[in-house]
């Protein structure tokens, strides 16, 4: 009976040590994941800022009428576009 108790105590101690190790590794993984989320959020903010800057540059460089706000019925200079001519039939009887 004493031997069984000693074996049980040894198993219990080994299980506790393994559980402590697993908890420690899980905490490290959690900390690593949280740091990765923080890093990705910072990068997303940088990209958003860069896109905002680029949007301003694109708007400053845009030629009037090319942004699509005047519609297809206007040329680049804002004048009304010409209607396409109807194709003419050719006389092939000769």
C-alpha positions as CSV (number, residue, x, y, z in Angstrom):
1,X,0.0,0.0,0.0
2,X,2.8,2.4,0.8
3,X,4.5,1.7,-2.5
4,X,1.2,2.4,-4.4
5,X,1.0,5.8,-2.5
6,X,4.5,6.6,-3.4
7,X,3.8,5.8,-7.1
8,X,0.7,7.9,-7.0
9,X,2.5,10.8,-5.5
10,X,5.3,10.5,-8.1
11,X,2.6,10.4,-10.9
12,X,0.9,13.4,-9.4
13,X,4.1,15.4,-9.1
14,X,5.0,14.5,-12.8
15,X,1.5,15.6,-13.9
16,X,1.8,18.9,-12.0
17,X,5.2,19.6,-13.5
18,X,3.9,18.8,-17.0
19,X,0.8,21.0,-16.4
20,X,3.1,23.9,-15.2
21,X,5.2,23.5,-18.3
22,X,2.2,23.5,-20.6
23,X,0.8,26.6,-18.9
24,X,4.1,28.4,-19.2
25,X,4.3,27.5,-23.0
26,X,0.7,28.5,-23.5
27,X,1.4,31.9,-21.9
28,X,4.4,32.4,-24.2
29,X,2.3,31.6,-27.2
30,X,-0.4,34.0,-26.1
31,X,2.2,36.8,-25.5
32,X,3.7,36.1,-29.0
33,X,0.3,36.2,-30.6
34,X,-0.7,39.4,-28.8
35,X,2.6,41.0,-30.0
36,X,1.9,39.8,-33.5
37,X,-1.6,41.4,-33.4
38,X,0.0,44.7,-32.1
39,X,2.6,44.6,-34.9
40,X,-0.1,43.9,-37.6
41,X,-2.3,46.7,-36.3
42,X,0.6,49.1,-36.5
43,X,1.3,48.0,-40.0
44,X,-2.3,48.4,-41.0
45,X,-2.3,51.9,-39.6
46,X,0.9,52.7,-41.6
47,X,-0.7,51.3,-44.8
48,X,-3.9,53.3,-44.2
49,X,-1.9,56.5,-43.7
50,X,0.1,55.8,-46.9
51,X,-3.1,55.2,-48.9
52,X,-4.5,58.5,-47.6
53,X,-1.3,60.3,-48.7
54,X,-1.4,58.6,-52.1
55,X,-5.1,59.5,-52.5
56,X,-4.3,63.1,-51.9
57,X,-1.4,63.0,-54.4
58,X,-3.6,61.3,-57.0
59,X,-6.4,63.9,-56.6
60,X,-3.8,66.7,-56.9
61,X,-2.5,65.2,-60.2
62,X,-5.8,64.2,-61.7
63,X,-6.8,65.7,-65.0
64,X,-10.3,67.2,-64.8
65,X,-12.8,64.9,-66.3
66,X,-10.8,61.7,-65.8
67,X,-12.2,60.9,-62.4
68,X,-15.5,59.8,-63.9
69,X,-17.4,62.7,-62.3
70,X,-18.3,64.3,-65.7
71,X,-19.5,61.1,-67.3
72,X,-18.7,59.6,-70.7
73,X,-20.4,62.4,-72.6
74,X,-17.6,64.9,-72.0
75,X,-14.0,65.1,-73.3
76,X,-11.0,65.6,-71.0
77,X,-11.3,69.4,-71.3
78,X,-15.0,69.3,-70.3
79,X,-16.4,70.0,-73.7
80,X,-19.3,67.8,-74.8
81,X,-18.1,64.7,-76.7
82,X,-19.1,64.2,-80.3
83,X,-21.7,61.6,-81.1
84,X,-20.1,58.7,-83.0
85,X,-21.0,58.8,-86.6
86,X,-23.3,56.2,-88.1
87,X,-21.3,53.8,-90.3
88,X,-22.0,54.5,-94.0
89,X,-23.1,51.7,-96.3
90,X,-20.8,51.1,-99.2
91,X,-22.1,50.7,-102.8
92,X,-20.8,47.4,-104.0
93,X,-23.0,47.1,-107.0
94,X,-20.5,48.3,-109.6
